[in-house]
């Protein structure tokens, strides 16, 4: 049977990325070129490859030069997922990849007997009755036989899926192929008598802890501690710049906007510290910032977000603070910048920490094996599922590491 494969994405405009990269532009996020090229490579073996981007500036349906059908739904964040169904139906798929936990889309796929894979980069740790009900219903859908495999970015994110009731034998931890390695850079030491340069990269929002980081910066400046802050990411509504202005720290905060991914290692090398301050209510998978900071060998201060537990260890690969606790965040920054021995230890151990969190399955290999649909490919996927025993050492370390 000829395969018509449709990929449904919440965001990440495939058409824009393909055209920019084809014109010699830079990646705006980690593994973007890898993702674009992988999807394009599928055109040679499948009847149709379509990518639907839910959140896009305009509505469009076009065939790209690489043969991928790119569709923009023109929706805005917070959209009703059911509004995506007509766009998906218009591609007449018999194989479907749903890259976000969109319950109405999964319901439609099951109702139409479409074989589906779900590669996620989300966590499912939110508390409360409403979240519990939502998670229970999602797990029931994901456990349906037509949802053949469920992936998630990183082991902790996969454990959160199992925690809401998704069968562990169909969950596969995946990762992106490494773009940078710690071996590319020398270990670092702390230079004396200098301003503490802090770097953050990611979306600029309160849930990501950026407001906490700005407040901690103001707190330290008020205490006479010389720190500065560089923020790479989109401040969509200008709220973070407004907060920096109200705190009186605009002179020591740089808003860099969206930066090319290839420039991130340099920016991290120029900084003294990388801070990853996500609050618990942000549905992290496993932030690529962790990989990038470890690769750049720049010490990390990170929150105790549950998704970081298999990646970071206190005093070994990072200094950990209680998410949302401004005093603890500020104290953790000072702890690293005032201790040359700790600083050097964190930098020196970054290669070991980076190696420990590498996974054997990439996103592209996960999807490709499913599309191949041979006995060896199915066996390979099973041998890398969450309950395969492959990840036992890492899962045991989730307890008491942070």
NUDREN-685339 format. One record per residue (C-alpha): x, y, z; residue in one letter. Coordinates in steps of 0.05 Angstrom, whole numbers, plus 5000, padded with zeros to 4 digits. Layout:
N
XYZa
...
***
This chain:
402
500050005000x
502650694982x
503751115044x
500951805052x
504452075114x
502052705150x
505853035207x
501853495253x
505854015292x
503354525342x
508455035319x
514955055279x
513255295209x
516354775162x
515455205100x
519055795131x
524655355158x
525754995092x
525855635051x
530455995099x
535455415104x
535155305028x
537056035019x
543155945063x
539956195127x
541755955197x
538155475243x
533855825295x
533555225340x
537454585355x
537154045301x
532654455256x
536454285193x
536553555213x
528953555221x
527753915156x
532353455117x
529452825148x
522353005128x
524753175058x
528352505052x
521752135063x
518952404997x
523251894958x
519851294991x
512751525005x
506951724960x
505752374999x
509152735056x
505253315087x
507053755146x
501454145180x
503554725225x
497854935270x
500655605293x
502656015232x
502156735210x
497956565149x
493755995121x
497055635063x
497654975027x
503654914981x
508454404950x
515654564968x
521554464922x
523553834961x
516753514948x
513853625017x
506753885021x
506954445072x
500554685104x
499655265152x
493155265191x
493756005210x
491755875282x
493956245345x
496555955410x
490855675452x
486855445391x
481654895394x
485354265370x
479054025335x
479954595285x
485954215257x
481853615236x
479553895168x
486754055149x
488953345167x
483053025131x
484653425068x
491353045063x
487852365065x
493252045108x
494051305122x
499851435168x
499852005218x
504952325266x
501852765320x
507453145352x
503453465408x
498353175457x
492253405417x
486552975442x
481353145387x
486552975334x
488152305366x
480652165372x
479752315298x
485651865279x
482851285321x
475851385294x
478451365222x
482850755235x
489351125218x
495850825243x
499151365285x
505651515321x
506252055374x
513252365384x
512652865441x
517053355478x
512453475537x
511853295610x
505553105648x
506653295720x
501353835731x
497253715793x
489953825808x
483553455791x
482653775722x
489753575700x
488752875728x
482452775688x
485653055625x
491752605634x
487451995646x
483552115582x
489952245543x
493151605569x
486951205548x
487751485477x
495251365475x
494250645497x
489550505438x
492549985390x
492250475331x
496850945369x
502650475357x
508450825391x
509151425437x
515851765442x
518152325488x
524452745492x
528552455548x
527651935602x
524352375654x
519052595603x
517851865586x
517151695660x
511852235665x
507951905609x
508351235646x
506151605708x
499551805677x
498151095655x
501251025585x
503850315575x
511350315584x
512349795529x
510050295476x
513950895503x
520651035469x
525551565496x
528451965438x
533552515429x
536452965375x
543252795344x
548753205378x
550753845344x
556254015393x
560353605442x
564353795505x
570553515471x
569954105423x
571754595479x
576854635536x
574754595609x
573655275640x
575955615704x
573356245738x
577056885724x
577657345784x
575458075791x
570358065736x
562958185727x
558857545731x
555857445662x
549457035663x
546356745599x
539356475585x
536556205520x
529355995507x
522456295506x
521856915550x
516056775597x
514456745671x
513055995666x
520155895640x
522656275701x
525256885663x
521457355710x
524857005769x
531657085736x
530557825724x
528357925796x
534357525822x
538957955779x
535858595809x
536558295878x
543958145868x
545258835838x
541859145898x
546458755943x
552459035906x
553958385870x
556458545799x
552358105752x
549558225682x
544557825643x
543757645569x
537157355546x
536557005478x
529356895456x
523057245434x
519757715484x
513257685445x
509058165487x
514758575514x
513058375586x
520158165604x
523158815578x
517759185618x
519558795680x
527058945671x
525259685664x
520959685726x
526659345765x
531559875741x
536359375710x
535659525635x
542859765636x
545459075655x
540558645616x
541358505542x
535358265502x
538557905443x
532157685409x
532057015371x
539156805356x
541756295307x
542855625340x
550055595315x
551456235355x
549055935421x
555655575439x
559556225429x
554656615472x
555156085526x
562756105523x
562556855531x
558256785593x
560456545662x
554056175677x
547955885642x
541455925682x
535555465667x
530055715714x
523755355690x
517955325739x
514554665752x
508254865715x
512054925649x
511354265610x
518654155596x
521053535559x
528553595566x
531154295549x
536454295495x
539754855535x
542354315582x
545953955524x
548654605497x
551254865564x
554554205579x
557654205510x
560154925519x
562854715588x
559555315620x
556955155690x
549455105699x
544755365752x
538055015742x
531354965777x
528954315808x
524054195752x
522153455752x
524353365680x
531553545698x
532452975747x
535652465700x
540052995668x
542953415725x
545853255793x
547253755848x
554553945854x
556553475797x
553553765734x
549754365761x
547554755822x
540154655834x
535255145865x
528055105884x
523855335825x
520556015837x
524856165899x
528356825884x
532856795945x
535056085929x
536256265856x
540456875874x
544356475926x
545655925876x
548556415826x
553156695879x
554955995902x
557955835833x
560956515818x
564356565887x
567355865887x
572955755836x
573755025856x
566254875847x
566255265782x
572154865754x
569154205778x
562454335743x
566054515679x
570853925682x
565253425694x
560853685638x
563353165588x
561552595635x
554752905648x
553553015574x
555452305556x
550852025610x
544552345581x
545652135509x
540251665483x
540851125429x
534551325391x
533951975352x
527352275332x
528552115259x
530551395273x
524351305315x
519651535260x
523651185204x
523350515239x
515850575248x
514850755175x
519350175154x
514549705189x
518749075183x
519748545236x
526948775250x
524649505255x
519049325303x
523848915345x
528749495347x
523349965373x
521249455426x
528449365447x
528750115462x
522150205498x
521950475568x
521049785599x
526449455557x
531549505613x
535749965570x
534750555615x
534650235684x
540950575709x
538351265690x
531351155718x
534150925785x
537851585790x
531551995788x
530651885863x
534352365909x
538652675855x
535653355862x
***
